[in-house]
Structure formats: C-alpha cells, structure tokens
Amino acid sequence: MRPLQISPETAIRLSEKLGVPIEKLMHMPQHILLEKMMELAKEETNNEES
C-alpha cells in the first residue's frame, strides 16, 4: 500500500487530532482516514453548537 499523499503539516495535525502516530496515519487506508475525518468534523460541529 502506498503512503497517503498529504503534506507533512497536514499529517502532523491529523495525527494530533486523531491521537494516532504519524507512521500509522501515513499507512492508513484512505477510506478509513476519511471516515475518521468526518467523525472529527461532526464532533467539532456539535461542540460549536453547544
């Protein structure tokens, strides 16, 4: 599997938000990463509404 094609800055931010090591993040399947990013977006939206 090929590493994700994202910038180092994006990888660091996602790693911190998801609580996942960068190495694991870079080799995560893209569909799983997208699901996790959608979950984060929903949580942030809910927090802003509260």
Protein Blocks (a to p, Z undefined) as FASTA:
>chain_A
ZZddddfklmmmmmmmnopafklmmmgcfklmmmmmmmmmmmmmmmmmZZ
